[in-house]
Amino acid sequence: MAPIQVKIKHAGKTHDVQLDPDQPATVFKDAVYQLTGVPPDRMKVMIKGGILKDDTDWRKVAPKAGQTFMVIGAAGELPKPPETPIKFLEDMDDTSLAEALSMPVGLVNLGNTCYMNATLQAMRAIPELQVALQNSTPSGLPMALRNLYTNMAKTTESVTPSAFVAALRHAFPQFAEQMRPGAGIKALLGGGYAQQDAEECWVQLTQSLKEVPGLAGPSGSSASAKFVDQYMTGEMRRVLKCDEAPEEPESISFEKVLKVSCNISNAVNYMQQGIMEALDGKIEKRSPTLGREAVYTSTSRMSRLPTYLTVHMVRFAWKRDINKKAKIMRRVKFPTEYDALEIATPELREKLLPVSRKLQEVEKERAERRKVRKRTKAAKPVTDKEGDVQMADAAAPEASSSSGGAAVASSTEVEDKGKAVANVELEDESVYREREGKELEALIHPDVKADIGASQTGQYELVAIVTHKGAEADAGHYIGFVKKRALHSSPTAPGAVAGPTPDEDDEDWYKFDDDKVSIFPAEKLETLSGGGQDASAYVLLYRSRPLV
């Protein structure tokens, strides 16, 4: 149904408001709040047969254009205008424009919604998802996500995700859970809504995107698979072997997975250790050979690696002694570059190994070329505005004979270095990339090449992190971190961050603390490994390294 114009009457005043029957009732209530100042949790909208509830189906209400709804409730403080006036892009000078476009925007916390904000910012590091959403978007949460990302790309001010949080709570009522009675000031600050788990939000949001159509392959053929199946879903092969009956045939099963878990025990210091602990273990089940319960060795390996690999640091566990969920504070280091061949099946490893090894060699050569180009740039003579070469220290008085000798030696060293650099004649980087791309492309296994959205190398780089800060599992604060180059890597994506693409050597990150966005130096990533109540990595998103 198309949106219609209706009227609301509150405190003797009548207001015009737009009602979209395809959106949840919470979206309409939020629009009413913007006009009247009545908070949704204290608002009563009178409809035929009773009161409008958050889960009311508009089709049963059958609203008509021009219809008037009575609104009851005490108005609170109306939403405040921004402290600084909003400046439109066309009104900015070149300096302000460059600064505004280079920094992504944050999301306003609507009351314990930091878990959602951090998740949305991290998932924005998947440019292919934004392309898929723009191509074809199912109604409901996927549509709300597309609209949100599009709005975030069109503004330089923090975005208030009212429509999205309403759609999220409508699709998954667990995120509409209210604070428990007696929560006191926390309940007031959070607007009555309880804190939620960011990993659960990540999983549910990914599940809601399963109907988004996939992307076409390089040949331009239409994709029959769905986007999540292509780019975010892996396949796990599980082998069960009975320890007590070696002659019993192995049991092999396959399962589609959206994440890889990293268990955190007292023996785990590194992410890979925790992943292997989660993949391998012992279980008890009934043995058909022995006719009783027996111990089995369970071995799981990835038979398909997606372009985007999600790792869940299992930091929350149920403790029987206190009968509640508690946070595991242990420090667990995670890599910024991850070789997933260690968790692949032997068959998949054999397919990916040739191109994986070649890519590692190529990456080293690319790093060396970057160093040479930097040295070459530094060795070039400085020119003034008229294009004349500036002679450094030309006007300086002649030094004494002793200092002059040192100066001559220093000058000779610089000259020799310049000659050495000048002797290295590099072609344009695109020439190398094209040649390397063809060499790597030739090594890709046909099965892998035909699998759209699968990792072609098994080599990954970390592009996004969701962290949890605090000691309590049901409280604390979530923050999102996204690698700068990940957000700027695909300017054609509808929700991509505008501005110049960061240099290849720029390893810094963006820190998204709700509506506060700042630069986070790459050397500080290690501080997110945990070990205390400060921000600890909880959900990590790895992207398969591109060939070019």
N, C-alpha and C positions, 0 to 999 in steps of 0.2 A: 504494500500500500504506500502511496505517496504521502509525504508530510502534509499536514493541514494546519491552518491557522485557527486557534481557539482563544478563548478569553478566560482569565482567572480573576476572581474577586476576593480581595483580602483587605480587611480593616477599612471598608468603605471605598476602596479604590479598585478600579478595573484595569487590568493589563492585558495586552496582546502577547501571545506566546506561541511558538511553533511546536506542534506535537507530531512525532514520528512514530506511527503504530508499529513499525518494524523494530524499534529500539525498546529496551526494558523500561519499565515504569520509573526506575531510578534516574534515568536520563532526563525524563520530564520533570521529576522532582528537583533535580539539580538546576534546571532552567528556571523553575519557580523560585528557588532559593536565590538565584542571581537577581531576580526582580523584587522579591519581598524581604529577603534577609532572614526568612524562617528556615532554620537548619532542617535537613531532611529527617533527622531522627526525632524532631519535635513537630513535624508537619503532618497534618491530616487533610488529604484532598478528597472531597466528597464526590462520589460517583453514584450512579443509579444502583441501588441495592446495597450500599455500604460505603466503605473507605478504600481508597486506592492503596494496595499493598505493593511491596517491591517485586513480587512475583506475579502480579496481576497480568492476565493476558488481554492486551488491548482489543483483540478480535471479539472477545466476549463483551467488552464495554461498548464497542462499536461507536467511537466518538465521531461527531459530525463537525464540519467546518462551521465556525462561528459559535459553537456551543460554549457555555459558560460553566466553569467549575468553581465551587466554593472552596477556599483554602482557609483552614483554621490552624492557629499556632502563633506563639509569641515570637516576634522578630528579634533576632540577635543583631550583632554588628554586621553591617553589610560588608561584602568583600572590598578590601581597600585597594585603591589604585596603586600602581607601582610607584616606589619612592622617587625614581627618576623617570621623566617622560619617555615614552616609547619613541624610538627613532626608526623611521623606515629606511630601508637600504638605499632608496633613491635620494634621500636627504643627507646621506653621509659623505664626507670627503674621502679621498683615496686611502688615507691612513686608517681612519675609523672603519672603513669598509673592509680592508684587508684583515684588521684585527678581529672584527666581528665574524667574518666568514670562516676564519681559521679555527675558531673555538666552537665546539658543539654545544648545544644547549642542555640544561638540566631539566629535571622533572620535579614539580612541587609535591611535597609530602602531604597527603590528604588525611593523615591520621593513621600512623602505623602502616604506611604503604611503602616503606623503604625497601622491603623485600621485593616488591613488584618493580619499583623504579630501578633497582640494581639489575634485576633480571632483564628488563626491557633494554637497558643500555648495553648490556653484554650481548644480547641477541642481535643488536643492531650491527654487530661486527660481522654479520653474515649478509653481504650485499646481494648474493643470489636470491635470498629470501625476499628481499624488497622488490627485486625484478619479478619474481614469481607472483607476489601479491598484486603487483601492478598489472600483470598480464591477465589474471583471472582470480577474483577474490570471492570465496563463499561468504554468505551473510554471517552475521554474528561476530564472534571474537576475531576471526581473521580480518574482517572488514574494519573493525575498530582498530586493529593493529596497523593496517595499511594507512588509515586516516591519521593515526597518531604519528607514525614515522614521516608521513608527508608534511604534516604541520611542523614537526621538529626541524625539517630541512628548510622551511620557508621563513623562519623567524630567528631573531638573535636574542630573544627573551626566553626565560624559563617557561615551560609549557605545563599547564595544569591538566592532568590526564583524567578529568572527571568522567568523560564518556567511556574511556577504556576501563577504568576501575568498576564502573557500573556494569559494563558488559562482562567483565571477569567474574564479578560476584553473581551475576545472573547465570552464567554458564557453569560456574563451580561455587555453589553456596557455601562451601567450607571457608572461603575467603571473606565471607560476610559474617563470620563468627564474632559475637560481641564479647567484650571483656567480662570476666567473671565478677559477680557482685563482691564488693569489698576491695576492688582494685584501686580505689581512691583516685589520687591525682593522676595516675597513669591512664585511667579510663577517660578522664576529662581531656588530657592532652592528646590522646589518640582518637578523640571523637567517638569513643565508645567501641571502636573496632579493635579486635585483638591482633597482636603481632602474629605473622604467619611465617612459614618456612620457605626460603627462597628456592631451595632445590625442588620442593613440591610445586612451587609456582612454575619453575622451568619445565618440569615434566608435564604438568597439566597444559601449559601453553603450547608445548610441542605437540601434545596429543590433539589439541584443538586445531592445529594446522595440518593435520593428516589428510584433509580433503583438498588442500591447495594443489592445483595441477602442477606437474613437474615441468622442467625446462627441456627444450629440444636439444638433441645432440649436435655435434659439429657439422653434420651433414645437412642439418636443417629439418630433419624428420621430426614429426610430432611425437611428443613424449607421452607414453601411455601410463607411466608410473606417476606417483604423487611426489611432491617436492621433498617431504620429510623422509620418505623411503629412499629417495635418491641421495640426498646430501647429508642427512643426519642420522640415518639408521645403519647400524652394523649388524653382522650376523655372527652369532656365537655357536661354536660346535662344542658340545659337552660329551666327554667319554667317561663312562662309569666302568670300573674294573673291580671285581670282587677279590678282596685280599685273601679271604679264607677258602675260596674255590677258584684257583687259577685256571682251571679248565673251562669255567663258565664263560661263554662268549661275551665280549664287551657290548655294552649298551651305548649307542651313539644317538644323540638328539641335536636338533638345530633350533635356535631361538633368535628372533629379531630383538635387538637391544638398542636403546636410545642413549645409553651411557655405559661407562666402565667405572666400577666402584674401586675405591682405594681404602681398604680396611686399615684402621689405625690401632695397633697393639703396642705393647711395651717394646717389641723388637723392631718396630718400623721407624726408620729415620728418613727414608726417601720414598717418593711417590711410587717408584717402580716396585719397591719391596711390598708396599701395601696393595698394589694391583695384583701382584703374583699371589699374595696371601688370599686375595678374594677369588682368584681364578682356580687355585688348587686347594684341595682340602680333603677331609675324611667325612663321610656321612654313613648313617646306618639305615638300612632298608631291608625288606624281606628278600631273601635269595630264593629263586625258584629251584636252584640246584640243591641247596641245603634244607629247604623247607622251613627256614627260621630267619630271624633278624641277623644280619651280618654286616661287617664293615666293608665299605667300598671306597676306593680312591677316585675322587672326582677331578678331572682335568679339563679345563675350559680354555679354548683359544678362539681368536677371531678369524672366521673364514671369509669375512668381508669387512673392509675398513672404509668408512665414509669420509667424504671431504672434510667434514667437521666432526671431530671426536670430542665428546663431553666426558670429563672425568669428575666423579663425585667423591670428594673427600668425606668419608663417613665420620663426621665429628660429633654426631649426636647419637647416644645409645641409651637404651632403657636400663636403669639400675634397680634391681629388685630390692636392695637393702633400704633405699629411700623411696621406692615405688614411684619414680618419676624419671623423665628424660633428662639426661645431663650431658654437658659438653665435654668432649675430650680435648684437653688443652695442648697435648703433645706437639712439639715442633716437628714438622714433616716437610723436607725440602722438595721443591718441584722444579723441573727443568723448563727453560724457555724454548728449548728445542728437544723434541722427543722422537726417538726411533721406535715406532710401533711394531717393527718386524719381530721384536722379542715376544710379543703377545699374539702373533699371527700363527695360523696353522702351518705345518711344513709345506703344504701344497701352495698356499698363498704366498708364503715367504719366497718360494722358488720362483714364482711369477714376478714378484716385485724386486727381487734382489739386483738384477742387472741394472735397471734404471735407477734404483736407489743408490748404488755405489757410484754410478756415473754422475748423478746429481751432486753427491758429496764432493767429488773432484771438481765439478764445474763451479760449485759455490766457493771453493778455495781460490780458483782462478779469478772469479769475479771480485773477491775481496782484495786480491793483489792488484787488479786493475784499478779499483777505487783508490788504493794507496798511491799508485803511480800518478793518477790524475790529480790527486790532491797535491803531491809534491811538484808536479808540473805547474799547477796553478800558482803554488807558492813561489816557484822559481821565476815566474814571468815578471819582467820589469813593470813597475807601477807607472801609469800614465796619468797626466792631469786632464782637466776638462777639455783642453784644446788638442789632446792626443799626443802631446810632447812627453818624452820620457823624462821622469824626474831623477836626478842624480842625488842619491842620498849622501848627506854629509859633504856635499860639494863646497859649501860655503864655510865649512868648519876649518879652523886653523890647523896648520900642519903640526903633527905630533912630533915629539922628540924622537931621536934615533932609536932608543930602546923600545918605546911604545910603538914606533913606526914599524919595527920588525914584526911585532905581534899582529899589528893591523894588516900587514902584507900577508902574513901566514893565514889570518882569518879570511882575508879576501880570496886567497888562493883556494882555501877549502870550499868556500861557497861557490867559486867558479867551477871547480872540479865537480861538485855535486850537481850544479846546473847542467854541465855537459853530460853527466851520466844520465840525468833525467831526460835531457833533450834527445839523447841517442835512442830512447825508447819511443818509437812512433806508434801510437795507438790509433786504431780506427774508431769510428763512431761506435758507441756502446750497442746501438741497435743492430749493427752488423754482426757483432759477436753473439748477441742474444738470438738472432735469427738462425745462425749456424748451430749454436748449442741446442736450440729448440728442436731442430731437425734431427740432430744426433740422439737426443733424449727420446723424441717421438718414435724413432725407429726401434728403440729398446722396449717399448711398452708392449706387454703381452696382449694378444688380440682379445682374450676374455675380459681383461681389465679395461681395455680401450672401449669395448662395447657396453660396459656397465657405466651409464651416465651417473655422475655424482660420486663414484667410488674414488678413493685415493689411488693415484697411479704410482706412488713411490713408497708409501708407508712412512715418509719423513714429515714431521709436523712442527709447526711453530705456534707458540702460545699467543693468542690474540685477545683473550678476555678472561676476567676473573670476577667472581662474586665472592665477597668476603663477609664474615660475621664477626662483629665486635661485641664482647661481653662474655660473662660467665654462665648465663642462664640460657637454656635451650629455647624457652618460650618467650624470651625477651631479647634485649640487645638491639644492635643496629646493623643493617646491611649496607654495603658500599660496593659500587661497581667500578671496575678498572678495565679500560680498553686501550690496546696499542694504537698509537696515533696513525701509523701507516695502514692499519686495518680499516679505520673509518674513512680514510681518504683514498683507499686503493681503487675504488670503483665509482668514479664521478658520474657514471651513466645511471647508477641505481637511483630510483626516485627519492629515497630517503637518505642518500649519501651526504656526508658533510662537505660543504663547499670549501673553497679556498685552495691554496697551492698544495700539491702533494709533498709530504715531508721527504727529505733526503733519505736515500737508502741506509745511510749510517745513523739516522735518527731513530734511536731505540726507545725514546721516551713514551710515556703513557698518559692517558687522560684519567683523572680520578673523578668519579661521579658520586658525590655525596648529596643525594637528592637534587636540589636546585643549585647547589654549589659545585662548579666545575673548575678544576685546576690541573696544572701539569704535574705529573708524578714521574720523577726521574727513574730511569731503568735500573740504576744501581740500588734503588731502595726496594725493589721487588722482593728481595730476600727477607725483608721485614714482615712480609705477609705469610711466612711459613708457619706461624703459630708459636706456641710456647708460653702464651700468657693471655690476658683478657683483651689485648689489642686486636685489631683486624686480622683474621686468619683466613687463608684461602679455603673456600668451601665448594665452589663449582668452578672448574677450569674448562675453557673452550680452546681446543687446539685446531688449527687449520692446516690441511695438507699443503706442503710447500709447492708453489707453482713451478712449472718447468722453465719459464722465462721471466 
